[in-house]
Amino acid sequence: MMASLHFCSECNNLLYPKADPNRRVMVYACRICAYDEIGENQCVYRNDLLTVTREQVGVTADLASDPTLAHQKMVCPKCGHDDAVFFQDQSKRKQTRMILFYVCTKCNNAYTDPSLDLEQQPEM
């Protein structure tokens, strides 16, 4: 069934789908006046998405040679080299911890500060 536009028979404005909890039906209601009509198609879909995202390091190719990134003496857990560039988590969430990601300048291994609590370690 194709979606169609419904218009108010009182004021000719567009009607919007809305749940009517008293009648327990879906209605098309006008946002300007009090007009509403019961919709023909009573099939209502609800799609709840639960996404658990954790900080991820992302693409790290050529980060070791990036002149704009700061360097820090941090021992790489993979090769033992003590020079790494670092950057902050770039996720777009409202609530995020300040996680610093390190990339070894010798082997390009990406890691977080090993002194962080293991429960708080983000996935790589």
C-alpha positions in Angstrom: 0.0 0.0 0.0 1.3 3.4 -1.0 1.5 6.2 1.5 -0.8 9.1 0.8 -1.3 12.6 2.1 -4.4 13.4 4.1 -5.8 16.9 4.5 -8.0 18.4 7.1 -11.7 18.8 6.0 -12.0 21.9 8.3 -9.0 24.0 7.4 -7.3 22.1 4.5 -4.0 21.7 6.4 -1.9 18.5 6.3 -3.0 15.8 8.7 -0.3 13.9 10.7 -0.4 10.4 12.0 -0.9 10.2 15.8 -1.8 7.6 18.4 -5.1 8.2 20.2 -4.6 6.4 23.6 -8.3 6.9 24.6 -9.7 5.1 21.5 -6.6 3.0 21.1 -6.3 3.7 17.4 -4.1 5.6 15.0 -5.7 8.8 13.8 -4.7 11.5 11.3 -4.8 14.8 13.2 -4.6 18.4 12.2 -2.0 20.5 14.1 -4.0 23.7 13.5 -7.5 22.8 14.6 -9.0 19.9 16.6 -10.0 17.8 13.6 -8.9 14.2 13.4 -10.0 11.1 11.5 -9.3 7.4 12.0 -6.8 6.1 9.5 -7.8 3.3 7.1 -4.6 1.3 7.6 -4.3 0.3 11.2 -0.9 -1.2 10.8 1.6 0.7 12.9 5.3 -0.1 13.0 7.7 0.6 15.7 11.4 0.0 15.2 13.5 0.4 18.4 17.2 0.3 17.9 19.6 -0.2 20.7 23.1 0.5 19.8 25.9 0.0 22.2 28.9 1.9 21.0 32.2 2.0 22.5 35.2 4.1 21.7 37.1 2.8 18.7 40.5 3.8 17.4 39.4 4.0 13.7 41.8 4.2 10.8 45.4 4.5 11.9 47.3 4.2 8.6 50.1 6.9 8.3 49.2 8.5 11.7 52.7 8.0 12.9 54.0 10.3 10.2 51.3 13.0 10.7 53.1 16.2 11.6 50.0 17.7 13.2 49.7 15.1 16.0 51.5 15.4 19.3 54.1 12.9 20.4 54.4 11.3 23.8 56.9 8.9 25.4 54.6 5.9 25.8 55.9 2.3 25.6 54.2 0.3 22.9 52.8 -3.0 24.3 53.5 -4.7 21.0 57.1 -3.8 20.1 58.4 -1.8 23.2 59.2 1.3 21.2 58.8 4.4 23.4 57.5 7.1 20.9 53.8 7.4 20.0 51.5 10.0 18.6 48.2 10.4 20.3 44.7 11.8 19.6 41.3 12.0 21.3 38.2 9.8 20.7 36.3 11.3 17.8 32.9 9.9 18.4 29.9 12.1 18.0 28.0 11.1 21.1 26.9 13.5 23.8 28.4 11.6 26.7 31.8 10.2 26.0 34.9 9.8 28.2 38.1 11.5 27.2 39.9 8.5 25.8 43.4 9.1 24.3 44.4 6.7 21.6 48.1 6.1 21.0 49.8 4.9 17.7 53.3 3.6 17.9 55.6 5.5 15.5 57.6 2.3 14.8 55.0 -0.5 14.2 51.7 1.5 13.9 50.1 -0.4 16.7 47.1 1.4 18.1 46.4 1.2 21.9 45.1 3.1 24.8 47.0 4.0 28.0 47.7 0.7 29.7 47.3 2.3 33.1 43.5 2.7 32.5 41.3 0.3 34.4 40.7 -2.9 32.3 36.9 -2.5 32.7 37.1 0.9 31.0 39.4 -0.2 28.1 37.6 0.5 24.8 37.5 -2.0 22.0 40.1 -1.6 19.3 
